[in-house]
Amino acid sequence: KAKILVDGAQMLPHMAVDMKADKDPGHIDFLAFSGHKMYAPFGVGVLIGKRKFFNGSAPEYSGGGTVRAVSKKNVVWADAPDREEAGSPNVLGVLALADTIRYIEKTGMKNISAYEQALCNYAFNKLQAIPGLTIYGGYPRIGVISFNLDSVPHALLGDILSREGGIGVRTGCFCAHTYVRTLLGKEKDDAMDINYYKQPGAQLPGMVRISLAAYNKKEEVDLLCGLLRQIAAQTDDYKAAYVYSAGKEKYVSGNNNAVW
């Protein structure tokens, strides 16, 4: 019987997740998520599943703490979760994530979701009104919006927003290359040269992504949209002010007259 694993890293910070009972048609066997997307520092990852699944086979990685006893010919693995946590544990990361989860529970995920949804609606409507801006994906959605601006490479747009607005965004294919290519209409692009993309500095197609959270405000959305409108109106000026550095794999100031 096939098992179902859901990658909830991008979803868990925005809404509650119910793994459902075994006999429920909506049941999932495993849920994975990341602490750093839930306001927690120090990069802890979490995989939730029934103990029997982990105790039934050798661990993915062997090392300190994963064994109960070892001989020249045999090994007795420790019970879960120890057998799946080789080496020195990320103690600070675990403590930070636990405290973050307590904060979310105290605040209430329903309250967080409602606030983010209202902010997402506000951002979605304002972004739609910007000339030349394309939003990918449908609606309703959680507080994650991906977009591109006509004639401005996604990496360049991300650098401009960062350098000139102090706005942190993600650019690229977001660990979902084939899905992003599909959304961009490039899934049948036979011109993609694998050898080209093996070269340092090769530029992949992609998008810009903003992730809204409980700490964001409408004023920050206004700042983003205002700068995007300025970039759309002065595209040639911005493109002249930045050049792509293959060595650094990012855009840098191209002359002393840079906009920023």
Backbone torsions as a table, in degrees:
resi	resn	phi	psi	omega
1	LYS	NA	126.3	-178.7
2	ALA	-68.2	145.2	177.2
3	LYS	-103.7	150.6	-178.0
4	ILE	-112.5	125.2	175.9
5	LEU	-115.8	131.7	177.9
6	VAL	-111.9	126.7	173.1
7	ASP	-84.3	103.3	-176.4
8	GLY	-101.3	16.4	-174.8
9	ALA	-57.3	-40.3	-177.1
10	GLN	-86.6	-13.5	-174.5
11	MET	-99.5	-38.7	-173.0
12	LEU	-58.6	-34.8	179.1
13	PRO	-68.3	-14.3	-171.4
14	HIS	-109.8	-19.4	-177.0
15	MET	-159.3	157.1	178.6
16	ALA	-72.5	147.1	179.3
17	VAL	-123.9	130.7	178.0
18	ASP	-113.4	117.6	-178.6
19	MET	-76.3	-12.2	175.8
20	LYS	68.3	159.2	177.7
21	ALA	-72.2	160.1	-175.8
22	ASP	-54.2	-40.2	-174.3
23	LYS	-86.5	-3.9	178.6
24	ASP	-75.8	134.5	179.3
25	PRO	-58.9	-23.3	-179.8
26	GLY	-92.0	7.9	-177.7
27	HIS	-64.0	139.3	170.9
28	ILE	-119.8	148.3	-174.7
29	ASP	-87.1	-34.3	-177.6
30	PHE	-136.4	144.8	175.4
31	LEU	-132.1	125.8	178.7
32	ALA	-114.9	141.9	174.6
33	PHE	-155.5	169.0	-175.8
34	SER	-119.1	137.1	179.1
35	GLY	-65.4	-34.9	-173.7
36	HIS	-69.7	-16.3	175.4
37	LYS	-89.9	-0.9	179.5
38	MET	-116.0	32.3	177.4
39	TYR	75.5	5.3	-178.0
40	ALA	-97.9	136.8	176.1
41	PRO	-84.1	-178.7	169.9
42	PHE	72.1	12.9	164.9
43	GLY	52.8	63.0	173.6
44	VAL	-99.5	136.9	173.7
45	GLY	-107.4	149.9	-177.4
46	VAL	-128.9	136.2	173.0
47	LEU	-126.9	118.0	-178.4
48	ILE	-104.7	131.4	177.1
49	GLY	-168.1	170.4	179.6
50	LYS	-68.1	140.7	-176.5
51	ARG	-56.4	-35.5	-175.8
52	LYS	-62.4	-29.6	179.6
53	PHE	-67.8	-34.1	-178.3
54	PHE	-83.4	-33.2	-178.4
55	ASN	-77.7	-10.7	-174.0
56	GLY	-86.9	-1.2	-178.1
57	SER	-153.1	172.8	178.7
58	ALA	-67.5	152.4	-179.9
59	PRO	-68.1	159.4	178.5
60	GLU	-64.3	-40.2	178.2
61	TYR	-129.0	133.4	177.2
62	SER	-98.4	154.5	-179.6
63	GLY	162.4	-169.5	-178.4
64	GLY	-55.3	130.2	177.8
65	GLY	92.1	-10.2	-177.0
66	THR	-93.1	-7.5	-175.9
67	VAL	-118.7	152.2	173.0
68	ARG	-96.7	-39.0	178.9
69	ALA	-157.2	149.4	-179.5
70	VAL	-136.4	135.8	171.9
71	SER	-123.3	-174.4	-180.0
72	LYS	-67.8	-25.5	-175.8
73	LYS	-116.5	-17.4	-173.3
74	ASN	-135.1	161.6	174.9
75	VAL	-140.6	136.9	174.6
76	VAL	-110.1	114.7	-175.9
77	TRP	-77.5	149.3	175.5
78	ALA	-69.8	160.2	176.1
79	ASP	-73.8	159.1	175.7
80	ALA	-67.6	145.6	9.1
81	PRO	-90.7	-4.8	-175.0
82	ASP	-57.3	-38.7	-175.3
83	ARG	-65.2	-19.6	-179.6
84	GLU	-102.8	9.5	-177.0
85	GLU	-126.9	70.0	-177.5
86	ALA	-68.2	143.4	173.8
87	GLY	82.5	-172.1	-178.3
88	SER	-69.1	128.6	-177.8
89	PRO	-71.9	153.8	176.5
90	ASN	-83.4	77.7	-172.4
91	VAL	-60.6	-48.1	-179.0
92	LEU	-62.1	-39.1	179.5
93	GLY	-63.9	-41.7	179.9
94	VAL	-65.6	-45.4	-179.9
95	LEU	-63.0	-40.9	-180.0
96	ALA	-65.7	-41.4	179.3
97	LEU	-66.3	-41.8	178.9
98	ALA	-60.2	-41.8	179.9
99	ASP	-67.9	-36.6	177.9
100	THR	-64.0	-42.9	179.5
101	ILE	-63.8	-39.0	176.5
102	ARG	-62.9	-38.7	178.3
103	TYR	-64.1	-43.7	179.6
104	ILE	-63.9	-41.6	179.1
105	GLU	-64.8	-39.2	179.4
106	LYS	-66.8	-42.7	179.9
107	THR	-69.8	-36.7	-179.3
108	GLY	97.5	115.3	-179.0
109	MET	-61.5	-33.0	177.6
110	LYS	-63.3	-39.3	178.6
111	ASN	-67.0	-42.0	178.4
112	ILE	-63.4	-45.7	-178.5
113	SER	-63.0	-42.0	-179.2
114	ALA	-64.5	-42.4	179.6
115	TYR	-65.2	-45.9	-178.9
116	GLU	-64.3	-37.4	-179.2
117	GLN	-65.0	-41.2	177.3
118	ALA	-63.8	-41.1	179.0
119	LEU	-67.7	-38.9	178.6
120	CYS	-63.8	-42.8	177.3
121	ASN	-58.9	-43.8	-180.0
122	TYR	-62.4	-47.5	-178.7
123	ALA	-66.2	-42.4	-178.2
124	PHE	-59.3	-46.5	-178.9
125	ASN	-66.0	-39.4	-179.9
126	LYS	-70.3	-38.8	179.6
127	LEU	-66.9	-38.4	180.0
128	GLN	-60.5	-26.1	-176.2
129	ALA	-85.4	-3.1	-178.5
130	ILE	-84.1	124.7	-178.8
131	PRO	-59.2	132.4	175.4
132	GLY	80.2	3.5	-178.5
133	LEU	-97.7	131.2	179.4
134	THR	-112.7	125.5	176.0
135	ILE	-99.2	136.9	-178.2
136	TYR	-104.6	140.3	-179.6
137	GLY	94.7	160.6	-175.5
138	GLY	-91.6	-162.2	-177.6
139	TYR	-146.7	141.3	8.2
140	PRO	-73.4	166.3	-177.3
141	ARG	-153.3	166.5	170.3
142	ILE	-80.2	178.4	-172.7
143	GLY	-74.9	47.7	178.1
144	VAL	-129.6	121.2	-176.3
145	ILE	-128.6	126.2	177.9
146	SER	-110.4	141.5	-175.9
147	PHE	-156.0	168.6	170.6
148	ASN	-136.6	156.0	176.5
149	LEU	-115.5	129.6	-176.2
150	ASP	-47.5	134.2	172.1
151	SER	68.5	5.1	178.2
152	VAL	-117.7	113.7	178.7
153	PRO	-54.5	142.7	-175.2
154	HIS	-57.3	-40.3	-179.2
155	ALA	-66.2	-38.9	177.8
156	LEU	-65.7	-43.8	179.9
157	LEU	-60.7	-40.7	177.9
158	GLY	-63.5	-40.6	179.6
159	ASP	-67.8	-38.3	178.7
160	ILE	-64.5	-45.6	-179.9
161	LEU	-61.1	-38.2	-179.1
162	SER	-72.1	-50.1	-174.9
163	ARG	-70.8	-39.4	-170.8
164	GLU	-101.5	-18.0	179.9
165	GLY	-120.2	-8.1	-175.6
166	GLY	63.6	31.3	-176.1
167	ILE	-105.1	119.3	-179.6
168	GLY	-85.6	119.5	177.1
169	VAL	-131.2	166.8	174.9
170	ARG	-108.1	137.5	176.2
171	THR	-125.8	156.5	177.5
172	GLY	119.7	-144.5	-177.2
173	CYS	-108.7	2.7	170.5
174	PHE	54.6	39.2	-179.8
175	CYS	60.6	25.1	-179.8
176	ALA	-144.3	58.6	-171.2
177	HIS	-56.3	-49.7	-175.0
178	THR	-68.2	-36.2	179.2
179	TYR	-68.3	-41.9	178.5
180	VAL	-64.2	-41.6	178.5
181	ARG	-62.5	-36.1	177.4
182	THR	-65.0	-45.8	179.3
183	LEU	-63.2	-31.2	179.6
184	LEU	-83.2	-3.6	-178.6
185	GLY	76.1	23.9	-177.4
186	LYS	-112.0	15.1	-176.2
187	GLU	-67.7	-20.3	178.3
188	LYS	-110.1	23.5	-177.9
189	ASP	-78.7	93.3	-178.8
190	ASP	-73.2	-8.0	-178.6
191	ALA	-79.8	-5.1	180.0
192	MET	-65.7	113.2	-177.3
193	ASP	-95.1	110.2	-178.4
194	ILE	-58.2	-38.9	-179.8
195	ASN	-64.2	-34.3	176.9
196	TYR	-63.1	-44.1	-176.4
197	TYR	-74.4	-11.1	174.4
198	LYS	-78.9	-15.3	-177.6
199	GLN	-77.9	141.0	175.5
200	PRO	-59.8	134.8	177.6
201	GLY	86.7	-0.9	178.0
202	ALA	-63.2	133.9	-175.2
203	GLN	-95.7	119.7	178.1
204	LEU	-83.9	154.5	169.4
205	PRO	-67.3	157.4	-178.8
206	GLY	-178.7	-165.5	-177.4
207	MET	-140.6	174.5	171.0
208	VAL	-108.0	137.5	-178.1
209	ARG	-128.4	131.0	170.7
210	ILE	-107.9	145.6	177.7
211	SER	-124.0	111.9	-180.0
212	LEU	-84.6	148.6	-178.3
213	ALA	-142.0	178.0	-176.3
214	ALA	-63.8	-21.2	-177.9
215	TYR	-91.2	-5.2	179.1
216	ASN	-82.0	157.2	-177.7
217	LYS	-130.2	164.0	178.4
218	LYS	-61.3	-33.1	-179.9
219	GLU	-61.3	-33.3	178.6
220	GLU	-72.5	-36.9	174.4
221	VAL	-62.8	-41.6	178.1
222	ASP	-61.3	-41.0	178.4
223	LEU	-61.9	-45.7	178.5
224	LEU	-59.2	-51.1	-175.6
225	CYS	-67.3	-34.4	177.2
226	GLY	-63.9	-42.3	179.5
227	LEU	-70.1	-37.9	177.4
228	LEU	-62.3	-40.5	177.0
229	ARG	-63.7	-38.5	178.8
230	GLN	-65.9	-42.5	178.7
231	ILE	-63.6	-42.1	179.6
232	ALA	-62.0	-35.3	-178.2
233	ALA	-80.8	-23.1	-176.2
234	GLN	-125.7	39.1	-175.4
235	THR	-54.3	-47.0	-177.6
236	ASP	-62.1	-39.0	179.5
237	ASP	-64.0	-43.9	-179.6
238	TYR	-67.0	-42.1	-178.8
239	LYS	-66.3	-29.9	177.7
240	ALA	-75.3	-24.4	-175.6
241	ALA	-85.6	-13.9	-177.7
242	TYR	-124.3	143.4	173.1
243	VAL	-127.7	152.2	-179.5
244	TYR	-86.8	126.4	177.3
245	SER	-100.3	109.6	-179.5
246	ALA	-63.6	-34.2	-179.7
247	GLY	-66.0	-39.8	-180.0
248	LYS	-90.8	-12.0	-178.6
249	GLU	55.8	43.1	175.4
250	LYS	-161.6	168.9	177.7
251	TYR	-85.1	141.1	178.9
252	VAL	-132.4	167.7	178.9
253	SER	-61.8	130.8	-177.2
254	GLY	-94.2	-16.7	-179.4
255	ASN	-159.8	176.0	-177.2
256	ASN	-75.3	-6.8	179.6
257	ASN	-100.0	23.5	-179.4
258	ALA	-55.7	142.0	-178.0
259	VAL	-58.9	-35.6	-177.6
260	TRP	-88.1	NA	NA
